[in-house]
């Protein structure tokens, strides 16, 4: 795996932090409730868009959840 550094999201009410596996195309999201999930086959462009999004939780809900397969990490 070739993970980026964790990106902390102190302003998010739902997401604690997230990172991306550049080679494996896995977006890993750690939620403030303690759960960590891997979203698979996520293009790097989607990760870049999430980094630029004002609301990370809203972006995740609209562009990742229900689009990419996932599993609890």
C-alpha positions in Angstrom: 0.0 0.0 0.0 1.1 3.5 -0.7 -0.9 5.7 1.6 -0.9 9.5 1.7 -0.6 11.1 5.1 -3.8 11.3 7.2 -5.7 14.5 6.5 -7.3 15.7 9.7 -10.8 17.3 9.5 -11.4 19.1 12.8 -14.3 21.2 11.2 -16.2 18.1 10.2 -19.0 16.9 12.4 -18.8 13.4 11.1 -15.3 12.6 9.7 -12.2 12.6 11.9 -9.6 12.1 9.2 -9.0 10.4 5.9 -6.3 9.2 3.6 -5.8 7.6 0.2 -3.9 4.6 -1.1 -2.5 5.9 -4.4 -1.6 2.5 -5.9 -4.6 0.6 -4.6 -7.2 3.3 -5.1 -8.6 2.9 -1.6 -10.1 5.9 0.3 -9.9 5.2 4.0 -12.1 7.3 6.2 -12.1 7.4 10.0 -15.3 8.7 11.5 -15.6 10.5 14.8 -17.8 7.7 16.1 -14.8 5.5 15.9 -15.5 3.5 12.8 -13.0 3.3 10.0 -14.0 2.3 6.5 -12.2 1.5 3.2 -13.9 2.6 0.0 -12.4 0.6 -3.0 -11.7 1.6 -6.6 -11.9 5.3 -5.9 -10.1 7.3 -8.6 -7.5 9.8 -7.4 -9.6 12.5 -9.0 -12.4 11.8 -6.5 -9.8 12.0 -3.6 -8.6 15.3 -5.0 -12.2 16.6 -5.2 -12.8 15.5 -1.6 -9.7 17.4 -0.5 -11.1 20.5 -2.2 -14.6 20.1 -0.9 -15.9 22.6 1.7 -17.8 19.8 3.5 -16.0 16.5 3.5 -19.0 14.6 5.0 -21.4 16.0 2.4 -18.9 15.2 -0.4 -18.5 11.6 0.9 -22.3 11.1 1.2 -23.0 12.5 -2.4 -20.0 11.1 -4.3 -18.6 8.1 -2.5 -21.2 6.3 -0.4 -23.5 4.1 -2.6 -21.0 4.5 -5.5 -18.0 2.6 -4.4 -17.9 -0.7 -2.6 -16.7 -0.5 1.0 -15.8 -2.6 4.1 -15.0 -1.8 7.7 -11.3 -1.5 8.1 
